[in-house]
Amino acid sequence: MDAATGGTDDTVTPPDPEGTALFLMSACLAGTRCAYDGGAAKEEVAPAADARVRLVCPEVMGGLPTPRDRAEIVGGDGFDVLDGRARVLTHRGEDVTEAYLRGARRTLRIAQVTGAVGAVLQDYSPSCGCRQVSDGTFRRNRVAGQGVTAALLLRNGFQVVAHHEYDPSAPSPFPSAPAAPPD
């Protein structure tokens, strides 16, 4: 079973020394119905035809079901969660921090083993948000910050791009990623 759907298979494909650089992408952006409400992202993203993409859903990979209660980071952003200063709570008050951390660690492992250069992530998510997240009041107010997975990837040297910044016509979504070799 694929990690994007929450399977337990942690095997990954090693990096391809030839061609375009591999990157991770939030599975909901590609139409996978793994968002908290059981749907896909409202703004789906179509990667370039020759893109090497590995779909991931850190929340499902961390053990959360689909659909699931809406959650927000309370007390900071993803970096604060990583450092133990903030928690991820559902709107009902359930602490789901450990599931978010588990999913982030699995995503990081996939990025490391595959040689991914970075990730295109669903902004605003408590897991994948890379520019903005909700403010923890459950009023859908957004503030600058990163989700748990985005913060862990950034802390480990990976580049992250918000879904609304991704340009599939660009040679790479990341400034320092290698482009495909000329034919």
Secondary structure by P-SEA (a helix, b strand, c coil): cccccccccccccccccccccccccccccccccccccccccccccccccccbbbbbcccccccccccccccccccccaaaaaaccbbbbccccccaaaaaaaaaaaaaaaaaaacccccccccccccccccccccccccccccccccaaaaaaaaabbbbbcccccccccccccccccccccc
